[in-house]
Amino acid sequence: MLLAGDIGGTKTLLGLFEPGERRPAAIAIGEFVTLDYEALEEIIDRFLAERRVAAARLTGVSVGVAGAVTDQVAHLTNVPWLVKASTIRSRFGVERAFVLNDLEALAHAVPVLAGDELAVLQEGVRVASGNIAVIAAGTGLGESMLLNVEGRFVPGESEGGHADFAARTPRELELVAALTRIFGRAEVEHVLSGPGLVNLYQFTHDAFGAERNVQPRNMMPSKLCAGVDDVADPAELPARISAAAMERRCTACMEALEMFVSAYGAEAGNIALRTVATAGVYVGGGIAPRILPVLRTGSFIDAFRAKPPMSDLVGRIPVAVILNPQAGLLGAAVHANALHWR
C-alpha cells in the first residue's frame, strides 16, 4: 500500500493507493487544514488511525510540499514546518519515503491524466519527442517541467514563481513600480497567485498609496468594493474578486482579473519557451478551473502566443487546464508507484 501527500500552505491531502501498472488506484483520501498541526507526521498519524491502517502496511511514501527541497529536506514557503524524508522513514518504518516539490509532484501526474481531467485552451500539435511544462497558481505560484529523456518524461522542480515579474505593457510597468515600492521587488507570485490577485485588486482600486509599506501576505485591504472585501477571512478575497469581475459588477475588479489572466498567459508562454514544451503546457492549481470561462475568452492564449520571433512555435504548443483537484496528490502517488516497481 502506498501513501501519498500534497502539502500546501492552506490544506493538506493524504491518500492511500494500491499500486498499478501506470496509475495507482485510490483507496482512501483525507483532507486537513495544514496549520492546524505542528508537523506533517501528526497529520499522517491521524490519517492512518482514522482508517485503522498500520504503518507496517505501507510500502512507500511520497509527499509533495509547497517549498524547495534540498537533500530530501524541505522548508515550506508559507508554513513553519521542516519536512524530512529521513524523519518519515524512521517514524513510520518505511524504507522508501521521499519528499518532492509540489509542482514536481504535479508534473508526475500529467502523463496519466485522462481526457475528462483536462480542459483544452489551445489544441496545438503535440510533438511526442518534446518536453512538457507545468504552471500552477494557487496560494502561491509553482512551475515545473518534464524533460523528455529518450522517450521518458523526467519531472524536475523549480522555484520560478519567485523569479522577477516581467512587465509587458505601460499598465504593468505601473504595477511593477507599485509592487517594488511595497515589497522591495516584484516577483511573479506577487501577481499570479491568490494573494497576487488581491494585489491586483488593490492596484486597480488605487489603494496602494504612495508610501513604502511592506504588507503581510494575508493583510485585509481597506474597504474598496461592496460585496468583495467585507469578509472575515482574507483567503476568501480572491474568489470574491473573481466573482465580482465575472459577474461584471465592478470595472476595477474586471481590470484586475483581466490583468491576472493576461499575465498568466504570458508567464505560461515564458515557461513554454524556456523548456521548449512542444509536448504541451499544463495549467494546474486551484484558480484556473474556477475562472475557466475567462481563460477561454482569448486573452490568456493571446498573451501566451505573443512571443515574436517565436510566436509560431508557441502557437503550435497544446495548452490545457488540469481539472482534477487532486492532481498533485495523484502525482505524488505516481512517484511512489514508480518506485514500488523498481
Summary of the structure (lengths in Angstrom):
residues: 342
radius of gyration: 20.2
end to end distance: 15.0
largest distance: 59.3
contacts: 1180
relative contact order: 0.17
helix: 42%
strand: 23%
